[in-house]
Amino acid sequence: MGFVSTTYQIIKKLEDNERTKIINVILKLRGSVLTAYIFPRWRRLPDNYVKHFGHPDKTIKPGSSEMAGFIVAVDRDIYDFSNLETVWEALDSISSTHEDLQFLYQELTKEMDTTPERLSAPLENIEAKIDELWEKGIENKFVREECLRDIESKVYRDGLIEVQFNPHRKSIVSKARVEKRSRGKELCPYCIQEPGREDYFWNNYVISANPYPYYDHHIVIVNSEHVAQYIDEEALKVMAEFVLSSPHYFSVYNGPPGTSILSHMHFQAGIYTFPVEKAKKEILNEKDNLRVSRLLDFPTRGIVVEEEIDKMRSALCPEGRRP
Ligand SMILES: [Zn+2]
């Protein structure tokens, strides 16, 4: 057991529970610490937005970034409605409660198995290739670069919540569109070769730029097969290998039903520092270079798994491929 298997064991327990089964995951290398943020919740849409606007698309639709304190609003009125109180209430209400998570906290205080694990895929640095893919996407106008322009933002509680207004990103994930996709009425955007898209094949996945970015270098990492969205130990291993191979990028997984393209398994990645990275944590367990904590005084509940990777890296690369 190590970082990947510990993270997976946590996700599996959450997926088996009605009150915690919608899961968002962010993986990131922070200095020499490989970090996983796992956000469990029990519902998709926040009541206070739905009540206020009375429209299924007039709300924030929390995915990994929102659960991590970063709200992207594509409509002016949603941006104006979003402040410390409304965002906190929204995230707090969809998130599983500490009570819901009590069973997991108890499990996590038991003895941890920290036998080193091996990530077997080649770990060459792929950052230069991904950067190039991103720049080509902008050149070809495949990436709507305007999505990263004219952004307004406001920050609350010393950066624990950040709200952005991104007017150019408008309406790509409407309720109608998600339903159309789920009925198979729209071609899978990952399976068709969209004009201008550059693909990079890596580790049984296809990496390409996100045409409607809300992070710098926002890319998608798509399974080479058209299989429904899922996460398992192997997939988590790929996410970990991705951040170890491109250390400035994070990788995220949005679990069903909270993502717009559910029919084709994928992760996203980009370069960004999330508000949750500043949040308070309480350690639940610690052994060797592995540590498991829970978030405190943050609008969402979350479990954080961290591993110092210097020792891990030597276990990863027994042939000394990486200096
Ligand atoms: Zn597909």
Residues whose N, C-alpha, C, O or C-beta is under 5 A from the ligand:
A	BS01	ZN	C188 Y190 C191 H226 H264
